[in-house]
Amino acid sequence: MKNIVPAMREFFKSGETLSIKYRLEQLKALKKTLLKYDEALLQALHDDLNKSSFDSIITETGIVMEELNYYIKHLKKIAKPKKIKVPLTLQPAKSSIHYEPYGVVLIISPWNYPVQLTLSPLIAAIAAGNCALVKLSEFSENTSLILSQIINETFSREYVRAVRGDAVAGAALLLERFDYIFFTGNQNVGKIVMKSASSNLTPVTLELGGKSPCIVDLCADIKDTAKKIIWGKVLNAGQTCVAPDYILCHSRIKNELIGAMTAESSMIFGAHSSKHEEFPKIISKKHFERAARLIDSSKVVFGGVIDPQKLKIDLTIMDNVTYSDKVMQEEIFAPILPVIEYTNINDVIDQLKSLEKPLALYIFTKDKTVENKIISNISFGGGAVNDVVMHIANSYAPFGGVGASGIGAYHGKYSFETFSHQKHIYKKYSFFDNKLRFFPKGNKEKLVRFWYYR
């Protein structure tokens, strides 16, 4: 592994990756290989997480294909230097922003959406002109195996390389010096990545997580709200960084909402979703046992059945939950849905402001005043009104966390900017120059005071 990074650095120095034509050729080659391995990827995702082909396409391979097509179509335009305005005091001149690749980047991907969260940042890194080393998760072992085959078959070893391994292998990688690190995972490992990066002043993007609340206002459409929350929570068995982690529901409609969510889940999966063939499973025994410990049977009003053999947990709704309960002390990352009731939205806002900033926040309401009050008073990565999760599917918008939920953002053109240094070039024309800045200063102070303090 020690030889990989130096070889990549030498290849980057050759200038090969600066060519837009070269980058486009690599992106098209990746698309071709992905299509070749499409069925193998879908099968691997089923083996690792029991994802259906439908879910795998709409949340994994389809998103990657959209990202590839976006860059193949728009890269020439995105990569062009951008002209920017020049203030009067700096005239006559022109300024432009040039997008410069960082060099050799490290991408550390997670297991929950292993295809999307590996290849989307890799596509952007390639589009921006970088070399990339990709560390795949050991937990999604079947998918990681196929991904390593795709990456290592498509690209030359000194350009893009995929490696598999456990936390020890990941720690060894962090001893190398990279020009940029892109990490998706939990907050504890994110801190390790950031600490390691700081020793070399390496810039980072940290896509983390947190407890994303779902606020259900008194005037919300109950049936629509229940349908969307259940969908967002059972998606990948709750193993989604932007899944609704818990519900904050107005006390007057709480029982009605719980009834609607129960009916919605029963209609789709029956009384116990864990017994349904297409219900996703928890990734590993370790993760299953951690999630199962969060269930308080005395507060379960729906579900609650666990299957250690199949690593499945019912969609489980817990009522009368408080902020001090065990299930509220960490990100759930499982199909467990605690419900906390409230009577005053101002109390909700005060409580959320006292907690760590979440990656996402969802509001179900018809009241514009309530909507605006929540959005303007609570800090969070991004979110939606009257929906869940879908905000991340907009490739024209940045996606990322704030505070404990992450640093930096990506998706669409923002991914290209993430993997690029934006270099400003100021070009001065010599036919006229403002003499105020040159010696001698004389009595120029009065004039500059007038100009700047006016």
C-alpha positions in Angstrom: 0.0 0.0 0.0 2.9 2.3 0.7 3.8 2.3 -3.0 0.3 3.3 -4.2 0.3 6.9 -3.1 3.8 7.9 -4.4 2.9 6.3 -7.8 -0.3 8.3 -7.9 1.5 11.4 -7.0 4.0 10.9 -9.9 1.2 10.2 -12.3 -0.6 13.4 -11.2 2.6 15.4 -11.8 2.7 14.1 -15.4 -0.3 16.4 -16.1 -2.3 13.7 -17.8 -5.4 14.3 -15.6 -5.5 18.0 -16.4 -6.9 17.2 -19.8 -10.7 17.4 -20.0 -10.7 14.9 -22.8 -8.8 12.4 -20.6 -11.3 12.9 -17.8 -14.3 12.4 -20.1 -12.7 9.2 -21.5 -12.3 7.9 -17.9 -15.9 8.7 -17.0 -17.2 7.0 -20.1 -15.1 4.0 -19.4 -16.5 3.8 -15.8 -20.1 4.0 -17.2 -19.3 1.1 -19.6 -17.9 -1.1 -16.8 -20.8 -0.3 -14.5 -23.3 -1.4 -17.1 -21.3 -4.6 -17.5 -21.4 -5.3 -13.7 -25.0 -4.0 -13.1 -26.6 -7.4 -12.3 -23.6 -8.4 -10.1 -23.9 -5.1 -8.2 -27.7 -5.6 -7.6 -27.1 -9.1 -6.4 -24.3 -8.0 -4.1 -26.5 -5.3 -2.6 -29.2 -7.9 -2.0 -26.7 -10.2 -0.3 -25.3 -7.5 1.9 -28.5 -5.6 2.9 -31.4 -7.6 1.4 -32.1 -4.6 -0.9 -34.6 -5.2 -3.7 -33.5 -4.5 -7.2 -36.0 -1.6 -7.3 -34.6 0.0 -4.2 -31.0 -0.6 -5.3 -31.6 1.2 -8.6 -33.4 4.2 -7.2 -31.0 4.7 -4.3 -27.7 3.4 -5.7 -27.0 2.5 -9.3 -29.5 4.9 -10.8 -28.2 7.8 -8.9 -24.6 7.0 -9.9 -25.7 6.8 -13.6 -27.4 10.2 -13.3 -24.2 11.6 -11.8 -22.1 10.1 -14.6 -24.4 11.4 -17.3 -24.4 14.8 -15.7 -20.6 15.2 -15.8 -20.2 13.6 -19.3 -22.7 16.2 -20.6 -21.6 19.3 -18.6 -18.0 18.8 -17.6 -16.6 21.0 -20.4 -18.8 23.9 -19.3 -18.3 23.3 -15.5 -14.5 23.2 -15.8 -14.1 26.4 -17.7 -12.6 29.4 -15.9 -15.4 31.6 -14.6 -15.1 35.4 -15.1 -15.9 37.5 -12.0 -16.4 41.2 -11.4 -13.5 43.5 -10.6 -14.1 46.6 -8.3 -13.4 50.1 -9.7 -10.3 50.5 -7.5 -8.6 47.6 -9.3 -9.5 48.6 -12.8 -8.6 48.3 -15.6 -8.3 44.6 -15.2 -10.2 41.3 -15.3 -10.5 38.4 -12.8 -11.3 34.8 -13.2 -11.7 31.6 -11.1 -9.7 28.6 -12.4 -10.6 25.1 -11.1 -7.5 23.3 -10.1 -7.4 19.6 -9.0 -6.0 19.0 -5.5 -3.9 16.1 -6.6 -4.2 12.7 -4.9 -7.4 12.3 -2.9 -8.6 9.7 -0.4 -12.2 8.6 -0.5 -13.4 6.6 2.5 -16.9 5.1 1.8 -19.5 3.6 4.1 -21.5 0.3 4.0 -25.1 1.6 4.0 -25.2 2.9 0.4 -21.9 1.4 -0.8 -22.4 2.0 -4.5 -23.8 5.5 -4.4 -21.5 6.8 -1.6 -18.4 5.4 -3.2 -18.9 6.2 -6.8 -20.6 9.6 -6.6 -17.6 11.3 -4.9 -15.2 9.3 -7.1 -17.0 10.5 -10.2 -16.6 14.1 -9.0 -12.9 13.6 -8.1 -12.2 12.2 -11.6 -14.2 15.1 -13.2 -12.1 17.6 -11.3 -8.8 16.0 -12.5 -7.6 14.2 -9.4 -6.1 10.8 -8.8 -8.1 8.8 -6.2 -7.5 6.1 -3.7 -10.8 4.5 -2.6 -11.1 2.7 0.8 -14.2 0.4 0.6 -16.1 -0.8 3.7 -15.4 -4.2 5.1 -19.0 -4.6 6.3 -20.7 -4.6 2.8 -18.2 -7.2 1.7 -20.0 -8.5 -1.3 -20.6 -5.1 -2.8 -17.1 -3.9 -1.9 -15.7 -6.9 -3.8 -17.7 -6.0 -7.0 -16.8 -2.3 -6.6 -13.1 -3.1 -6.3 -13.3 -5.2 -9.5 -15.1 -2.4 -11.3 -12.7 0.3 -10.2 -9.5 -1.7 -10.7 -10.6 -3.0 -14.0 -11.5 0.4 -15.4 -8.6 2.5 -14.3 -4.8 2.3 -14.3 -3.3 1.5 -10.9 -1.5 4.8 -10.6 -4.6 6.8 -11.4 -7.6 5.4 -9.4 -7.3 2.4 -7.1 -9.8 0.7 -4.7 -8.7 -1.2 -1.6 -10.6 -3.2 0.9 -9.9 -3.8 4.5 -10.9 -3.2 8.1 -10.4 -0.3 10.5 -6.7 -1.2 10.8 -6.2 -0.8 7.1 -8.1 2.5 7.2 -5.9 3.7 10.0 -2.8 2.8 7.9 -4.1 4.8 5.0 -4.5 7.8 7.2 -0.8 7.8 7.9 -0.2 8.6 4.2 -0.2 12.2 3.0 -3.2 13.1 0.8 -4.1 16.4 -0.9 -7.8 16.0 0.1 -9.8 13.5 2.1 -13.5 12.8 1.5 -15.1 10.7 4.3 -18.6 9.4 4.8 -19.4 7.6 8.0 -20.1 8.1 11.7 -18.9 11.0 13.9 -16.4 9.1 16.0 -14.4 7.9 12.9 -14.9 11.4 11.4 -13.0 12.9 14.3 -10.2 10.4 13.8 -10.0 11.4 10.1 -10.0 15.1 10.8 -7.3 14.7 13.5 -5.1 12.8 11.0 -5.7 15.2 8.2 -4.8 18.2 10.5 -1.2 16.9 10.9 -0.7 17.7 7.2 -3.2 20.5 6.9 -5.2 18.4 4.5 -8.6 19.7 3.7 -11.5 17.4 4.3 -15.2 16.8 3.6 -16.9 14.9 6.4 -20.3 13.5 5.6 -21.5 12.4 9.0 -25.0 12.0 10.4 -26.9 12.6 13.6 -30.4 12.4 15.0 -32.6 14.0 12.3 -35.9 15.0 13.8 -39.3 14.9 12.0 -41.7 17.6 13.3 -45.4 16.9 12.8 -47.5 20.1 13.3 -51.1 20.2 14.4 -52.4 21.0 10.9 -50.4 18.3 9.1 -52.1 15.9 6.6 -52.0 12.8 8.8 -52.4 10.2 6.1 -49.8 11.7 3.8 -47.4 12.3 6.7 -47.6 8.7 7.9 -47.0 7.4 4.4 -43.9 9.4 3.9 -42.4 8.9 7.3 -42.9 5.1 7.1 -41.3 5.1 3.6 -38.3 7.1 4.9 -37.8 4.9 7.9 -38.1 1.5 6.3 -35.8 2.6 3.4 -32.7 0.4 3.8 -34.1 -0.6 7.2 -33.5 2.9 8.6 -29.8 2.6 7.7 -29.8 6.0 6.0 -28.0 9.0 7.3 -30.9 11.3 6.5 -33.7 9.0 7.7 -36.2 10.5 10.1 -34.6 9.5 13.4 -37.5 10.4 15.7 -40.8 12.2 15.6 -41.8 15.3 17.4 -45.6 15.3 17.2 -48.2 17.7 18.5 -50.0 16.0 21.4 -53.5 16.5 20.0 -52.8 14.4 16.8 -50.2 12.0 18.2 -52.5 9.0 18.6 -54.0 9.6 15.1 -50.5 9.7 13.6 -49.4 6.5 15.3 -52.5 4.8 14.1 -52.0 6.0 10.6 -48.3 4.8 10.6 -49.3 1.5 12.0 -51.9 1.0 9.3 -49.5 2.1 6.6 -46.8 -0.4 7.7 -49.3 -3.2 8.1 -50.7 -2.6 4.7 -47.3 -3.0 3.1 -45.5 -5.6 5.3 -48.1 -7.1 7.5 -48.1 -7.2 11.3 -44.4 -7.8 11.5 -42.2 -6.2 8.8 -39.2 -8.3 9.7 -40.9 -11.4 8.4 -41.5 -9.8 5.0 -39.2 -11.2 2.3 -38.2 -7.8 0.9 -37.7 -6.0 4.1 -34.0 -5.0 4.3 -31.7 -6.4 7.0 -29.2 -4.9 9.3 -25.7 -5.0 7.8 -24.0 -7.1 10.5 -24.5 -8.9 13.8 -22.5 -6.1 15.6 -24.8 -3.4 14.2 -27.9 -5.6 14.8 -27.1 -6.1 18.5 -26.4 -2.4 19.0 -29.8 -1.4 17.4 -31.8 -4.1 19.2 -30.6 -2.7 22.6 -32.3 0.6 21.8 -35.8 -1.0 21.9 -37.6 -0.4 25.2 -40.4 -3.1 25.1 -42.5 -1.1 27.7 -42.9 1.7 25.1 -43.4 -0.3 22.0 -46.8 0.2 20.4 -46.1 -1.5 17.1 -43.6 -4.0 15.9 -40.8 -4.9 18.3 -40.0 -8.3 16.9 -36.4 -9.0 16.1 -34.8 -11.9 14.1 -31.1 -12.4 15.1 -30.7 -15.2 12.5 -31.8 -13.0 9.6 -30.5 -9.8 11.2 -33.9 -8.2 10.8 -35.8 -5.8 13.1 -39.5 -4.9 12.8 -40.5 -1.4 12.0 -40.9 -0.5 15.6 -42.8 2.5 16.9 -42.2 3.6 20.5 -44.6 6.0 22.3 -44.2 8.2 25.3 -40.5 8.6 24.7 -38.4 11.2 26.5 -35.1 12.9 25.5 -33.4 11.0 28.4 -34.4 7.5 27.0 -31.6 5.3 25.6 -33.0 5.4 22.1 -32.5 9.2 22.1 -28.8 9.1 23.1 -27.4 8.1 19.7 -28.3 7.9 16.0 -30.6 5.0 15.6 -29.7 3.7 12.1 -32.4 1.0 12.3 -36.2 0.8 11.7 -37.0 2.0 15.2 -39.2 5.1 15.4 -39.5 6.9 18.8 -42.4 9.4 19.2 -42.1 12.4 21.5 -45.1 14.6 21.9 -45.2 18.4 22.3 -47.8 21.1 22.9 -45.8 24.3 22.0 -43.6 24.6 18.9 -41.4 27.1 20.8 -40.5 24.4 23.3 -39.5 22.2 20.4 -37.3 24.9 18.9 -35.6 25.5 22.3 -35.0 21.8 22.8 -33.5 21.3 19.3 -31.3 24.3 19.7 -29.8 22.7 22.7 -28.9 19.5 20.8 -26.2 18.8 18.2 -27.0 20.1 14.7 -28.6 17.3 12.7 -27.8 16.3 9.1 -31.5 16.7 8.2 -34.8 18.0 9.6 -38.3 17.4 8.4 -41.4 19.5 8.9 -45.0 18.4 8.2 -47.3 21.4 8.3 -49.7 23.6 6.3 -48.8 26.6 8.5 -46.3 28.9 6.7 -45.5 30.7 10.0 -44.6 27.4 11.7 -42.5 26.4 8.7 -40.6 29.7 8.6 -40.1 29.7 12.4 -38.5 26.3 12.4 -36.3 26.9 9.4 -35.0 30.2 10.6 -34.3 29.2 14.2 -32.8 25.8 13.9 -29.5 24.9 12.3 -29.3 21.7 10.3 -27.7 20.4 7.1 -30.8 20.4 4.9 -34.3 19.1 4.9 -37.8 19.1 3.5 -41.3 20.4 4.2 -44.0 17.8 3.9 -41.6 15.1 2.8 -38.5 13.2 4.0 -35.2 12.2 2.4 -36.1 13.4 -1.1 -34.2 16.7 -0.7 -30.9 14.8 -1.3 -32.1 13.7 -4.8 -31.9 17.2 -6.2 -28.6 17.3 -8.0 -28.8 21.1 -8.4 -28.6 21.6 -4.6 -25.7 21.0 -2.3 -25.9 18.2 0.3 -23.9 18.2 3.5 -23.9 18.7 7.3 -23.2 21.4 9.7 -21.5 21.2 13.1 -21.4 17.6 14.4 -23.3 16.4 11.3 -20.5 17.2 8.9 -18.2 19.6 7.0 -18.5 20.6 3.4 -21.1 19.7 0.8 -21.4 17.9 -2.6 -23.8 16.7 -5.4 -23.9 18.0 -8.9 -21.6 20.9 -9.6 -20.9 21.3 -5.9 -19.1 18.0 -6.0 -16.8 19.3 -8.7 -16.1 22.4 -6.5 -15.4 20.2 -3.5 -12.6 18.4 -5.3 -11.2 21.6 -6.8 -9.1 24.4 -5.5 -10.7 27.6 -6.8 -7.7 29.7 -8.0 -8.2 33.4 -8.5 -6.3 35.0 -11.3 -6.2 38.8 -11.5 -4.9 40.2 -14.9 -4.0 43.9 -14.9 -3.9 46.1 -18.1 -0.9 48.4 -18.1 -2.3 51.3 -20.2 -3.6 53.0 -16.9 -2.6 52.5 -13.3 -4.1 54.0 -10.1 -1.1 55.9 -8.6 -2.7 56.1 -5.1 -1.2 52.9 -3.9 2.4 53.8 -4.9 5.0 55.8 -3.0 5.3 58.6 -2.1 2.1 58.7 0.1 2.2 62.4 0.5 -1.3 63.8 1.3 -3.2 60.9 -0.2 -4.7 59.8 3.1 -7.5 62.3 2.9 -8.4 61.0 -0.6 -8.4 57.3 0.4 -10.5 58.1 3.5 -13.0 59.9 1.4 -13.2 56.9 -1.0 -13.3 54.0 1.5 -15.3 55.7 4.3 -17.9 57.4 2.2 
